[in-house]
Amino acid sequence: MWAGLLLFLVPLVLSASPKSDEKFFDTKVAPILTKRCLPCHDTELNNGGISFRDRRTLIAGGKRSPSVVPGHPETSVMIQSLKHEGELQMPPGPALPAKESELLTEWVRRGAVWGTKLPMRRKGPY
Ligand code: HEC
């Protein structure tokens, strides 16, 4: 019986590890944001007032603040915009492939943990 409990708990502990969430951001989330969002949301193109510079500014968002509610993709403006159903549709034009949209949703569900990599194209003050 204890063995069964352990088998149940170990994956829970592993999935909650901050290290694996950081890795998830660096390997899965950052490449999508870099490719799909940063071309319009960088240090100079401050579209919508949202800044992708770090976790705090991305979560804060712009005039529709907050853009991300960690743990709650269903109430996160940023995640809702990916569905291309409401007033705000991101990215403009064709919607993201489902797989990428799911990864961003999963990231918010896991608490929107930031990692290390999100290189801005241009340096400069916001
Ligand atoms: C082609 C350029 C372009 C791309 C690519 C793009 N955006 Fe935007 N984004 C904009 C513009 C322009 C606005 C302002 C629109 C408005 O306020 O109505 C905006 C606004 C937003 C906002 C609203 C901020 C607020 O608080 O009002 C969010 C959230 C957002 N973008 C997320 C994203 C995400 C996530 C991606 C990548 C998946 C992305 N955008 C890709 C141009 C772009």
Boltz pocket constraint, residues with backbone or C-beta under 6 A from the ligand:
constraints:
  - pocket:
      binder: B
      contacts: [[A, 32], [A, 33], [A, 36], [A, 37], [A, 38], [A, 39], [A, 40], [A, 41], [A, 47], [A, 48], [A, 49], [A, 50], [A, 60], [A, 61], [A, 62], [A, 63], [A, 64], [A, 65], [A, 67], [A, 77], [A, 78], [A, 81], [A, 88], [A, 90], [A, 91], [A, 92], [A, 96]]
      max_distance: 6.0
